[in-house]
Amino acid sequence: MVEPLKTPLWTRAVADEAFRERLIADPLRALASTDDIAVSAEQVHQLDEMTIAEREELLTEIVREVYVKGAIARFGQIGPDGRFGGL
């Protein structure tokens, strides 16, 4: 029997704002409430050991990095003027 595909933890955290907020507030409960996420024991342990502020900072940085990389891929590097594709 083929196992259904699971969404990687960080992909789901970036794509689903409500899940991201639940993950920040209570990672164990957030992960227990879904069965379609691929998450390692190390990721669970890392999140569980962090404070809420640390989780919020980590997830905010992950989301920011993903969006910036996507913008660079579409519009080019950030120019000296601070704009994507700027001169």
PDB file of N, CA, C and O in Angstrom, chain B, residues numbered from 101:
ATOM      1  N   MET B 101       0.837  -1.180   0.000  1.00  0.00           N
ATOM      2  CA  MET B 101       0.000   0.000   0.000  1.00  0.00           C
ATOM      3  C   MET B 101       0.886   1.250   0.000  1.00  0.00           C
ATOM      4  O   MET B 101       1.856   1.327   0.755  1.00  0.00           O
ATOM      5  N   VAL B 102       0.561   2.195  -0.821  1.00  0.00           N
ATOM      6  CA  VAL B 102       1.336   3.422  -0.932  1.00  0.00           C
ATOM      7  C   VAL B 102       0.856   4.425   0.119  1.00  0.00           C
ATOM      8  O   VAL B 102      -0.339   4.688   0.253  1.00  0.00           O
ATOM      9  N   GLU B 103       1.813   4.972   0.854  1.00  0.00           N
ATOM     10  CA  GLU B 103       1.460   5.990   1.842  1.00  0.00           C
ATOM     11  C   GLU B 103       1.136   7.303   1.149  1.00  0.00           C
ATOM     12  O   GLU B 103       1.774   7.654   0.156  1.00  0.00           O
ATOM     13  N   PRO B 104       0.146   8.036   1.664  1.00  0.00           N
ATOM     14  CA  PRO B 104      -0.157   9.337   1.059  1.00  0.00           C
ATOM     15  C   PRO B 104       0.997  10.310   1.267  1.00  0.00           C
ATOM     16  O   PRO B 104       1.712  10.241   2.267  1.00  0.00           O
ATOM     17  N   LEU B 105       1.164  11.202   0.323  1.00  0.00           N
ATOM     18  CA  LEU B 105       2.218  12.210   0.451  1.00  0.00           C
ATOM     19  C   LEU B 105       1.906  13.146   1.602  1.00  0.00           C
ATOM     20  O   LEU B 105       0.751  13.488   1.855  1.00  0.00           O
ATOM     21  N   LYS B 106       2.950  13.546   2.285  1.00  0.00           N
ATOM     22  CA  LYS B 106       2.795  14.482   3.400  1.00  0.00           C
ATOM     23  C   LYS B 106       3.522  15.773   3.066  1.00  0.00           C
ATOM     24  O   LYS B 106       4.548  15.767   2.386  1.00  0.00           O
ATOM     25  N   THR B 107       2.984  16.862   3.545  1.00  0.00           N
ATOM     26  CA  THR B 107       3.571  18.176   3.328  1.00  0.00           C
ATOM     27  C   THR B 107       4.681  18.405   4.346  1.00  0.00           C
ATOM     28  O   THR B 107       4.475  18.182   5.539  1.00  0.00           O
ATOM     29  N   PRO B 108       5.855  18.846   3.897  1.00  0.00           N
ATOM     30  CA  PRO B 108       6.916  19.159   4.859  1.00  0.00           C
ATOM     31  C   PRO B 108       6.464  20.250   5.843  1.00  0.00           C
ATOM     32  O   PRO B 108       5.714  21.159   5.486  1.00  0.00           O
ATOM     33  N   LEU B 109       6.931  20.134   7.064  1.00  0.00           N
ATOM     34  CA  LEU B 109       6.544  21.058   8.133  1.00  0.00           C
ATOM     35  C   LEU B 109       6.704  22.511   7.730  1.00  0.00           C
ATOM     36  O   LEU B 109       5.770  23.300   7.875  1.00  0.00           O
ATOM     37  N   TRP B 110       7.886  22.880   7.220  1.00  0.00           N
ATOM     38  CA  TRP B 110       8.137  24.301   6.951  1.00  0.00           C
ATOM     39  C   TRP B 110       7.310  24.799   5.769  1.00  0.00           C
ATOM     40  O   TRP B 110       6.928  25.969   5.728  1.00  0.00           O
ATOM     41  N   THR B 111       7.031  23.920   4.810  1.00  0.00           N
ATOM     42  CA  THR B 111       6.173  24.300   3.685  1.00  0.00           C
ATOM     43  C   THR B 111       4.781  24.651   4.197  1.00  0.00           C
ATOM     44  O   THR B 111       4.207  25.670   3.814  1.00  0.00           O
ATOM     45  N   ARG B 112       4.253  23.806   5.055  1.00  0.00           N
ATOM     46  CA  ARG B 112       2.915  24.059   5.621  1.00  0.00           C
ATOM     47  C   ARG B 112       2.926  25.310   6.484  1.00  0.00           C
ATOM     48  O   ARG B 112       1.974  26.090   6.448  1.00  0.00           O
ATOM     49  N   ALA B 113       3.981  25.514   7.254  1.00  0.00           N
ATOM     50  CA  ALA B 113       4.059  26.689   8.129  1.00  0.00           C
ATOM     51  C   ALA B 113       4.083  27.985   7.318  1.00  0.00           C
ATOM     52  O   ALA B 113       3.513  28.990   7.741  1.00  0.00           O
ATOM     53  N   VAL B 114       4.732  27.968   6.166  1.00  0.00           N
ATOM     54  CA  VAL B 114       4.780  29.163   5.321  1.00  0.00           C
ATOM     55  C   VAL B 114       3.438  29.376   4.633  1.00  0.00           C
ATOM     56  O   VAL B 114       2.945  30.502   4.567  1.00  0.00           O
ATOM     57  N   ALA B 115       2.849  28.307   4.122  1.00  0.00           N
ATOM     58  CA  ALA B 115       1.641  28.416   3.303  1.00  0.00           C
ATOM     59  C   ALA B 115       0.358  28.623   4.101  1.00  0.00           C
ATOM     60  O   ALA B 115      -0.609  29.175   3.575  1.00  0.00           O
ATOM     61  N   ASP B 116       0.332  28.196   5.343  1.00  0.00           N
ATOM     62  CA  ASP B 116      -0.900  28.197   6.136  1.00  0.00           C
ATOM     63  C   ASP B 116      -0.709  29.051   7.386  1.00  0.00           C
ATOM     64  O   ASP B 116      -0.149  28.597   8.384  1.00  0.00           O
ATOM     65  N   GLU B 117      -1.179  30.282   7.315  1.00  0.00           N
ATOM     66  CA  GLU B 117      -0.967  31.226   8.422  1.00  0.00           C
ATOM     67  C   GLU B 117      -1.618  30.744   9.719  1.00  0.00           C
ATOM     68  O   GLU B 117      -1.036  30.903  10.792  1.00  0.00           O
ATOM     69  N   ALA B 118      -2.807  30.162   9.636  1.00  0.00           N
ATOM     70  CA  ALA B 118      -3.480  29.680  10.850  1.00  0.00           C
ATOM     71  C   ALA B 118      -2.668  28.557  11.497  1.00  0.00           C
ATOM     72  O   ALA B 118      -2.515  28.527  12.718  1.00  0.00           O
ATOM     73  N   PHE B 119      -2.150  27.635  10.685  1.00  0.00           N
ATOM     74  CA  PHE B 119      -1.301  26.572  11.224  1.00  0.00           C
ATOM     75  C   PHE B 119      -0.043  27.163  11.848  1.00  0.00           C
ATOM     76  O   PHE B 119       0.382  26.734  12.921  1.00  0.00           O
ATOM     77  N   ARG B 120       0.556  28.152  11.175  1.00  0.00           N
ATOM     78  CA  ARG B 120       1.770  28.797  11.694  1.00  0.00           C
ATOM     79  C   ARG B 120       1.508  29.404  13.069  1.00  0.00           C
ATOM     80  O   ARG B 120       2.327  29.261  13.977  1.00  0.00           O
ATOM     81  N   GLU B 121       0.373  30.079  13.225  1.00  0.00           N
ATOM     82  CA  GLU B 121       0.040  30.677  14.522  1.00  0.00           C
ATOM     83  C   GLU B 121      -0.150  29.607  15.596  1.00  0.00           C
ATOM     84  O   GLU B 121       0.280  29.784  16.736  1.00  0.00           O
ATOM     85  N   ARG B 122      -0.793  28.500  15.231  1.00  0.00           N
ATOM     86  CA  ARG B 122      -0.959  27.396  16.193  1.00  0.00           C
ATOM     87  C   ARG B 122       0.384  26.771  16.543  1.00  0.00           C
ATOM     88  O   ARG B 122       0.619  26.389  17.689  1.00  0.00           O
ATOM     89  N   LEU B 123       1.262  26.670  15.554  1.00  0.00           N
ATOM     90  CA  LEU B 123       2.595  26.104  15.772  1.00  0.00           C
ATOM     91  C   LEU B 123       3.407  26.973  16.729  1.00  0.00           C
ATOM     92  O   LEU B 123       4.148  26.458  17.567  1.00  0.00           O
ATOM     93  N   ILE B 124       3.268  28.272  16.604  1.00  0.00           N
ATOM     94  CA  ILE B 124       3.963  29.199  17.500  1.00  0.00           C
ATOM     95  C   ILE B 124       3.411  29.068  18.922  1.00  0.00           C
ATOM     96  O   ILE B 124       4.171  28.989  19.888  1.00  0.00           O
ATOM     97  N   ALA B 125       2.097  29.046  19.037  1.00  0.00           N
ATOM     98  CA  ALA B 125       1.466  29.023  20.357  1.00  0.00           C
ATOM     99  C   ALA B 125       1.680  27.705  21.093  1.00  0.00           C
ATOM    100  O   ALA B 125       1.984  27.698  22.286  1.00  0.00           O
ATOM    101  N   ASP B 126       1.521  26.592  20.384  1.00  0.00           N
ATOM    102  CA  ASP B 126       1.620  25.280  21.030  1.00  0.00           C
ATOM    103  C   ASP B 126       1.975  24.235  19.972  1.00  0.00           C
ATOM    104  O   ASP B 126       1.086  23.627  19.377  1.00  0.00           O
ATOM    105  N   PRO B 127       3.276  24.025  19.737  1.00  0.00           N
ATOM    106  CA  PRO B 127       3.676  23.153  18.639  1.00  0.00           C
ATOM    107  C   PRO B 127       3.183  21.708  18.766  1.00  0.00           C
ATOM    108  O   PRO B 127       2.806  21.101  17.764  1.00  0.00           O
ATOM    109  N   LEU B 128       3.181  21.161  19.952  1.00  0.00           N
ATOM    110  CA  LEU B 128       2.757  19.774  20.105  1.00  0.00           C
ATOM    111  C   LEU B 128       1.280  19.612  19.772  1.00  0.00           C
ATOM    112  O   LEU B 128       0.894  18.654  19.102  1.00  0.00           O
ATOM    113  N   ARG B 129       0.470  20.527  20.227  1.00  0.00           N
ATOM    114  CA  ARG B 129      -0.965  20.468  19.925  1.00  0.00           C
ATOM    115  C   ARG B 129      -1.208  20.697  18.433  1.00  0.00           C
ATOM    116  O   ARG B 129      -2.036  20.018  17.827  1.00  0.00           O
ATOM    117  N   ALA B 130      -0.491  21.651  17.843  1.00  0.00           N
ATOM    118  CA  ALA B 130      -0.654  21.935  16.414  1.00  0.00           C
ATOM    119  C   ALA B 130      -0.304  20.709  15.580  1.00  0.00           C
ATOM    120  O   ALA B 130      -1.012  20.381  14.628  1.00  0.00           O
ATOM    121  N   LEU B 131       0.777  20.037  15.930  1.00  0.00           N
ATOM    122  CA  LEU B 131       1.209  18.865  15.168  1.00  0.00           C
ATOM    123  C   LEU B 131       0.296  17.667  15.420  1.00  0.00           C
ATOM    124  O   LEU B 131       0.072  16.855  14.523  1.00  0.00           O
ATOM    125  N   ALA B 132      -0.224  17.560  16.626  1.00  0.00           N
ATOM    126  CA  ALA B 132      -1.120  16.442  16.942  1.00  0.00           C
ATOM    127  C   ALA B 132      -2.463  16.577  16.236  1.00  0.00           C
ATOM    128  O   ALA B 132      -3.165  15.586  16.036  1.00  0.00           O
ATOM    129  N   SER B 133      -2.819  17.796  15.859  1.00  0.00           N
ATOM    130  CA  SER B 133      -4.130  18.031  15.254  1.00  0.00           C
ATOM    131  C   SER B 133      -4.156  17.760  13.754  1.00  0.00           C
ATOM    132  O   SER B 133      -5.203  17.908  13.123  1.00  0.00           O
ATOM    133  N   THR B 134      -3.039  17.372  13.178  1.00  0.00           N
ATOM    134  CA  THR B 134      -2.992  17.082  11.746  1.00  0.00           C
ATOM    135  C   THR B 134      -2.139  15.839  11.504  1.00  0.00           C
ATOM    136  O   THR B 134      -1.197  15.562  12.247  1.00  0.00           O
ATOM    137  N   ASP B 135      -2.478  15.110  10.470  1.00  0.00           N
ATOM    138  CA  ASP B 135      -1.704  13.909  10.173  1.00  0.00           C
ATOM    139  C   ASP B 135      -1.095  13.953   8.772  1.00  0.00           C
ATOM    140  O   ASP B 135      -0.565  12.949   8.295  1.00  0.00           O
ATOM    141  N   ASP B 136      -1.166  15.091   8.122  1.00  0.00           N
ATOM    142  CA  ASP B 136      -0.653  15.181   6.749  1.00  0.00           C
ATOM    143  C   ASP B 136       0.642  15.980   6.648  1.00  0.00           C
ATOM    144  O   ASP B 136       0.969  16.501   5.582  1.00  0.00           O
ATOM    145  N   ILE B 137       1.382  16.078   7.758  1.00  0.00           N
ATOM    146  CA  ILE B 137       2.627  16.844   7.782  1.00  0.00           C
ATOM    147  C   ILE B 137       3.799  15.898   8.042  1.00  0.00           C
ATOM    148  O   ILE B 137       3.746  15.053   8.936  1.00  0.00           O
ATOM    149  N   ALA B 138       4.847  16.055   7.249  1.00  0.00           N
ATOM    150  CA  ALA B 138       6.084  15.309   7.469  1.00  0.00           C
ATOM    151  C   ALA B 138       6.967  16.135   8.403  1.00  0.00           C
ATOM    152  O   ALA B 138       7.414  17.227   8.053  1.00  0.00           O
ATOM    153  N   VAL B 139       7.205  15.605   9.573  1.00  0.00           N
ATOM    154  CA  VAL B 139       8.010  16.310  10.570  1.00  0.00           C
ATOM    155  C   VAL B 139       8.904  15.301  11.276  1.00  0.00           C
ATOM    156  O   VAL B 139       8.482  14.192  11.603  1.00  0.00           O
ATOM    157  N   SER B 140      10.148  15.710  11.503  1.00  0.00           N
ATOM    158  CA  SER B 140      11.091  14.812  12.181  1.00  0.00           C
ATOM    159  C   SER B 140      11.002  14.997  13.693  1.00  0.00           C
ATOM    160  O   SER B 140      10.512  16.013  14.185  1.00  0.00           O
ATOM    161  N   ALA B 141      11.483  14.005  14.404  1.00  0.00           N
ATOM    162  CA  ALA B 141      11.532  14.095  15.869  1.00  0.00           C
ATOM    163  C   ALA B 141      12.404  15.267  16.300  1.00  0.00           C
ATOM    164  O   ALA B 141      12.118  15.919  17.304  1.00  0.00           O
ATOM    165  N   GLU B 142      13.473  15.537  15.541  1.00  0.00           N
ATOM    166  CA  GLU B 142      14.356  16.655  15.879  1.00  0.00           C
ATOM    167  C   GLU B 142      13.641  17.993  15.742  1.00  0.00           C
ATOM    168  O   GLU B 142      13.836  18.889  16.563  1.00  0.00           O
ATOM    169  N   GLN B 143      12.808  18.132  14.699  1.00  0.00           N
ATOM    170  CA  GLN B 143      12.057  19.376  14.521  1.00  0.00           C
ATOM    171  C   GLN B 143      11.066  19.566  15.667  1.00  0.00           C
ATOM    172  O   GLN B 143      10.927  20.668  16.198  1.00  0.00           O
ATOM    173  N   VAL B 144      10.387  18.503  16.042  1.00  0.00           N
ATOM    174  CA  VAL B 144       9.432  18.569  17.149  1.00  0.00           C
ATOM    175  C   VAL B 144      10.155  18.978  18.426  1.00  0.00           C
ATOM    176  O   VAL B 144       9.692  19.855  19.155  1.00  0.00           O
ATOM    177  N   HIS B 145      11.279  18.347  18.691  1.00  0.00           N
ATOM    178  CA  HIS B 145      12.053  18.649  19.899  1.00  0.00           C
ATOM    179  C   HIS B 145      12.525  20.106  19.883  1.00  0.00           C
ATOM    180  O   HIS B 145      12.422  20.806  20.890  1.00  0.00           O
ATOM    181  N   GLN B 146      13.040  20.557  18.745  1.00  0.00           N
ATOM    182  CA  GLN B 146      13.521  21.938  18.628  1.00  0.00           C
ATOM    183  C   GLN B 146      12.395  22.923  18.944  1.00  0.00           C
ATOM    184  O   GLN B 146      12.578  23.844  19.740  1.00  0.00           O
ATOM    185  N   LEU B 147      11.245  22.730  18.327  1.00  0.00           N
ATOM    186  CA  LEU B 147      10.122  23.642  18.555  1.00  0.00           C
ATOM    187  C   LEU B 147       9.630  23.588  19.989  1.00  0.00           C
ATOM    188  O   LEU B 147       9.304  24.620  20.576  1.00  0.00           O
ATOM    189  N   ASP B 148       9.574  22.392  20.554  1.00  0.00           N
ATOM    190  CA  ASP B 148       9.070  22.231  21.915  1.00  0.00           C
ATOM    191  C   ASP B 148       9.984  22.877  22.946  1.00  0.00           C
ATOM    192  O   ASP B 148       9.513  23.343  23.984  1.00  0.00           O
ATOM    193  N   GLU B 149      11.281  22.911  22.673  1.00  0.00           N
ATOM    194  CA  GLU B 149      12.242  23.484  23.612  1.00  0.00           C
ATOM    195  C   GLU B 149      12.302  25.012  23.547  1.00  0.00           C
ATOM    196  O   GLU B 149      12.855  25.644  24.447  1.00  0.00           O
ATOM    197  N   MET B 150      11.748  25.605  22.511  1.00  0.00           N
ATOM    198  CA  MET B 150      11.810  27.064  22.340  1.00  0.00           C
ATOM    199  C   MET B 150      10.678  27.743  23.104  1.00  0.00           C
ATOM    200  O   MET B 150       9.639  27.144  23.381  1.00  0.00           O
ATOM    201  N   THR B 151      10.910  29.001  23.434  1.00  0.00           N
ATOM    202  CA  THR B 151       9.836  29.817  23.998  1.00  0.00           C
ATOM    203  C   THR B 151       8.922  30.264  22.852  1.00  0.00           C
ATOM    204  O   THR B 151       9.272  30.131  21.679  1.00  0.00           O
ATOM    205  N   ILE B 152       7.769  30.785  23.201  1.00  0.00           N
ATOM    206  CA  ILE B 152       6.855  31.301  22.173  1.00  0.00           C
ATOM    207  C   ILE B 152       7.544  32.394  21.366  1.00  0.00           C
ATOM    208  O   ILE B 152       7.425  32.425  20.142  1.00  0.00           O
ATOM    209  N   ALA B 153       8.254  33.282  22.030  1.00  0.00           N
ATOM    210  CA  ALA B 153       8.944  34.374  21.322  1.00  0.00           C
ATOM    211  C   ALA B 153      10.000  33.819  20.356  1.00  0.00           C
ATOM    212  O   ALA B 153      10.154  34.327  19.246  1.00  0.00           O
ATOM    213  N   GLU B 154      10.719  32.787  20.779  1.00  0.00           N
ATOM    214  CA  GLU B 154      11.731  32.179  19.910  1.00  0.00           C
ATOM    215  C   GLU B 154      11.090  31.499  18.707  1.00  0.00           C
ATOM    216  O   GLU B 154      11.597  31.601  17.590  1.00  0.00           O
ATOM    217  N   ARG B 155       9.966  30.800  18.934  1.00  0.00           N
ATOM    218  CA  ARG B 155       9.268  30.166  17.811  1.00  0.00           C
ATOM    219  C   ARG B 155       8.735  31.214  16.841  1.00  0.00           C
ATOM    220  O   ARG B 155       8.817  31.040  15.625  1.00  0.00           O
ATOM    221  N   GLU B 156       8.197  32.281  17.372  1.00  0.00           N
ATOM    222  CA  GLU B 156       7.683  33.351  16.511  1.00  0.00           C
ATOM    223  C   GLU B 156       8.804  33.955  15.669  1.00  0.00           C
ATOM    224  O   GLU B 156       8.625  34.197  14.475  1.00  0.00           O
ATOM    225  N   GLU B 157       9.949  34.197  16.286  1.00  0.00           N
ATOM    226  CA  GLU B 157      11.098  34.749  15.564  1.00  0.00           C
ATOM    227  C   GLU B 157      11.578  33.775  14.475  1.00  0.00           C
ATOM    228  O   GLU B 157      11.847  34.192  13.348  1.00  0.00           O
ATOM    229  N   LEU B 158      11.684  32.494  14.807  1.00  0.00           N
ATOM    230  CA  LEU B 158      12.122  31.486  13.845  1.00  0.00           C
ATOM    231  C   LEU B 158      11.169  31.408  12.656  1.00  0.00           C
ATOM    232  O   LEU B 158      11.605  31.453  11.505  1.00  0.00           O
ATOM    233  N   LEU B 159       9.888  31.292  12.926  1.00  0.00           N
ATOM    234  CA  LEU B 159       8.915  31.145  11.846  1.00  0.00           C
ATOM    235  C   LEU B 159       8.791  32.414  11.018  1.00  0.00           C
ATOM    236  O   LEU B 159       8.596  32.337   9.805  1.00  0.00           O
ATOM    237  N   THR B 160       8.897  33.564  11.638  1.00  0.00           N
ATOM    238  CA  THR B 160       8.870  34.821  10.892  1.00  0.00           C
ATOM    239  C   THR B 160      10.055  34.890   9.943  1.00  0.00           C
ATOM    240  O   THR B 160       9.911  35.328   8.801  1.00  0.00           O
ATOM    241  N   GLU B 161      11.210  34.467  10.399  1.00  0.00           N
ATOM    242  CA  GLU B 161      12.405  34.478   9.551  1.00  0.00           C
ATOM    243  C   GLU B 161      12.280  33.471   8.404  1.00  0.00           C
ATOM    244  O   GLU B 161      12.686  33.763   7.279  1.00  0.00           O
ATOM    245  N   ILE B 162      11.727  32.303   8.677  1.00  0.00           N
ATOM    246  CA  ILE B 162      11.533  31.313   7.619  1.00  0.00           C
ATOM    247  C   ILE B 162      10.588  31.852   6.551  1.00  0.00           C
ATOM    248  O   ILE B 162      10.874  31.741   5.358  1.00  0.00           O
ATOM    249  N   VAL B 163       9.473  32.432   6.964  1.00  0.00           N
ATOM    250  CA  VAL B 163       8.510  32.996   6.009  1.00  0.00           C
ATOM    251  C   VAL B 163       9.156  34.125   5.211  1.00  0.00           C
ATOM    252  O   VAL B 163       9.007  34.189   3.991  1.00  0.00           O
ATOM    253  N   ARG B 164       9.862  35.002   5.887  1.00  0.00           N
ATOM    254  CA  ARG B 164      10.523  36.126   5.209  1.00  0.00           C
ATOM    255  C   ARG B 164      11.507  35.608   4.157  1.00  0.00           C
ATOM    256  O   ARG B 164      11.531  36.100   3.029  1.00  0.00           O
ATOM    257  N   GLU B 165      12.306  34.627   4.526  1.00  0.00           N
ATOM    258  CA  GLU B 165      13.311  34.082   3.611  1.00  0.00           C
ATOM    259  C   GLU B 165      12.652  33.466   2.373  1.00  0.00           C
ATOM    260  O   GLU B 165      13.120  33.670   1.252  1.00  0.00           O
ATOM    261  N   VAL B 166      11.579  32.722   2.576  1.00  0.00           N
ATOM    262  CA  VAL B 166      10.883  32.100   1.450  1.00  0.00           C
ATOM    263  C   VAL B 166      10.314  33.162   0.518  1.00  0.00           C
ATOM    264  O   VAL B 166      10.453  33.053  -0.701  1.00  0.00           O
ATOM    265  N   TYR B 167       9.679  34.180   1.072  1.00  0.00           N
ATOM    266  CA  TYR B 167       9.082  35.218   0.239  1.00  0.00           C
ATOM    267  C   TYR B 167      10.141  36.046  -0.485  1.00  0.00           C
ATOM    268  O   TYR B 167       9.946  36.413  -1.644  1.00  0.00           O
ATOM    269  N   VAL B 168      11.247  36.343   0.172  1.00  0.00           N
ATOM    270  CA  VAL B 168      12.324  37.101  -0.480  1.00  0.00           C
ATOM    271  C   VAL B 168      12.937  36.279  -1.609  1.00  0.00           C
ATOM    272  O   VAL B 168      13.183  36.808  -2.693  1.00  0.00           O
ATOM    273  N   LYS B 169      13.184  35.000  -1.368  1.00  0.00           N
ATOM    274  CA  LYS B 169      13.748  34.155  -2.427  1.00  0.00           C
ATOM    275  C   LYS B 169      12.797  34.069  -3.613  1.00  0.00           C
ATOM    276  O   LYS B 169      13.239  34.084  -4.763  1.00  0.00           O
ATOM    277  N   GLY B 170      11.507  33.979  -3.349  1.00  0.00           N
ATOM    278  CA  GLY B 170      10.524  33.946  -4.427  1.00  0.00           C
ATOM    279  C   GLY B 170      10.498  35.246  -5.207  1.00  0.00           C
ATOM    280  O   GLY B 170      10.403  35.233  -6.434  1.00  0.00           O
ATOM    281  N   ALA B 171      10.581  36.361  -4.511  1.00  0.00           N
ATOM    282  CA  ALA B 171      10.587  37.667  -5.173  1.00  0.00           C
ATOM    283  C   ALA B 171      11.847  37.840  -6.015  1.00  0.00           C
ATOM    284  O   ALA B 171      11.783  38.362  -7.128  1.00  0.00           O
ATOM    285  N   ILE B 172      12.976  37.410  -5.499  1.00  0.00           N
ATOM    286  CA  ILE B 172      14.233  37.500  -6.259  1.00  0.00           C
ATOM    287  C   ILE B 172      14.142  36.638  -7.515  1.00  0.00           C
ATOM    288  O   ILE B 172      14.601  37.046  -8.582  1.00  0.00           O
ATOM    289  N   ALA B 173      13.555  35.452  -7.392  1.00  0.00           N
ATOM    290  CA  ALA B 173      13.420  34.576  -8.552  1.00  0.00           C
ATOM    291  C   ALA B 173      12.538  35.211  -9.623  1.00  0.00           C
ATOM    292  O   ALA B 173      12.786  35.040 -10.817  1.00  0.00           O
ATOM    293  N   ARG B 174      11.519  35.937  -9.202  1.00  0.00           N
ATOM    294  CA  ARG B 174      10.600  36.548 -10.166  1.00  0.00           C
ATOM    295  C   ARG B 174      11.076  37.895 -10.687  1.00  0.00           C
ATOM    296  O   ARG B 174      10.916  38.196 -11.870  1.00  0.00           O
ATOM    297  N   PHE B 175      11.658  38.707  -9.814  1.00  0.00           N
ATOM    298  CA  PHE B 175      11.932  40.098 -10.169  1.00  0.00           C
ATOM    299  C   PHE B 175      13.404  40.477 -10.203  1.00  0.00           C
ATOM    300  O   PHE B 175      13.737  41.590 -10.612  1.00  0.00           O
ATOM    301  N   GLY B 176      14.286  39.594  -9.788  1.00  0.00           N
ATOM    302  CA  GLY B 176      15.709  39.894  -9.770  1.00  0.00           C
ATOM    303  C   GLY B 176      16.172  40.315  -8.383  1.00  0.00           C
ATOM    304  O   GLY B 176      15.378  40.471  -7.456  1.00  0.00           O
ATOM    305  N   GLN B 177      17.466  40.491  -8.274  1.00  0.00           N
ATOM    306  CA  GLN B 177      18.085  40.851  -6.997  1.00  0.00           C
ATOM    307  C   GLN B 177      17.570  42.191  -6.471  1.00  0.00           C
ATOM    308  O   GLN B 177      17.008  42.994  -7.215  1.00  0.00           O
ATOM    309  N   ILE B 178      17.774  42.408  -5.186  1.00  0.00           N
ATOM    310  CA  ILE B 178      17.420  43.681  -4.580  1.00  0.00           C
ATOM    311  C   ILE B 178      18.515  44.661  -4.948  1.00  0.00           C
ATOM    312  O   ILE B 178      19.692  44.423  -4.678  1.00  0.00           O
ATOM    313  N   GLY B 179      18.125  45.752  -5.559  1.00  0.00           N
ATOM    314  CA  GLY B 179      19.089  46.756  -5.994  1.00  0.00           C
ATOM    315  C   GLY B 179      19.506  47.683  -4.873  1.00  0.00           C
ATOM    316  O   GLY B 179      18.957  47.616  -3.773  1.00  0.00           O
ATOM    317  N   PRO B 180      20.474  48.551  -5.139  1.00  0.00           N
ATOM    318  CA  PRO B 180      20.943  49.492  -4.123  1.00  0.00           C
ATOM    319  C   PRO B 180      19.846  50.442  -3.654  1.00  0.00           C
ATOM    320  O   PRO B 180      19.928  51.013  -2.566  1.00  0.00           O
ATOM    321  N   ASP B 181      18.822  50.604  -4.485  1.00  0.00           N
ATOM    322  CA  ASP B 181      17.714  51.465  -4.096  1.00  0.00           C
ATOM    323  C   ASP B 181      16.700  50.741  -3.206  1.00  0.00           C
ATOM    324  O   ASP B 181      15.699  51.329  -2.796  1.00  0.00           O
ATOM    325  N   GLY B 182      16.965  49.452  -2.905  1.00  0.00           N
ATOM    326  CA  GLY B 182      16.101  48.694  -2.005  1.00  0.00           C
ATOM    327  C   GLY B 182      14.925  48.033  -2.677  1.00  0.00           C
ATOM    328  O   GLY B 182      14.090  47.433  -2.000  1.00  0.00           O
ATOM    329  N   ARG B 183      14.831  48.126  -3.994  1.00  0.00           N
ATOM    330  CA  ARG B 183      13.708  47.509  -4.715  1.00  0.00           C
ATOM    331  C   ARG B 183      14.191  46.254  -5.433  1.00  0.00           C
ATOM    332  O   ARG B 183      15.354  46.146  -5.822  1.00  0.00           O
ATOM    333  N   PHE B 184      13.275  45.318  -5.598  1.00  0.00           N
ATOM    334  CA  PHE B 184      13.588  44.132  -6.382  1.00  0.00           C
ATOM    335  C   PHE B 184      13.762  44.563  -7.830  1.00  0.00           C
ATOM    336  O   PHE B 184      12.936  45.290  -8.381  1.00  0.00           O
ATOM    337  N   GLY B 185      14.849  44.105  -8.434  1.00  0.00           N
ATOM    338  CA  GLY B 185      15.134  44.480  -9.812  1.00  0.00           C
ATOM    339  C   GLY B 185      15.576  45.930  -9.959  1.00  0.00           C
ATOM    340  O   GLY B 185      15.739  46.442 -11.066  1.00  0.00           O
ATOM    341  N   GLY B 186      15.770  46.592  -8.789  1.00  0.00           N
ATOM    342  CA  GLY B 186      16.155  48.015  -8.810  1.00  0.00           C
ATOM    343  C   GLY B 186      17.577  48.226  -9.293  1.00  0.00           C
ATOM    344  O   GLY B 186      18.401  47.311  -9.290  1.00  0.00           O
ATOM    345  N   LEU B 187      17.837  49.425  -9.697  1.00  0.00           N
ATOM    346  CA  LEU B 187      19.157  49.758 -10.240  1.00  0.00           C
ATOM    347  C   LEU B 187      20.058  50.334  -9.194  1.00  0.00           C
ATOM    348  O   LEU B 187      21.206  50.668  -9.484  1.00  0.00           O
TER     349      LEU B 187
END
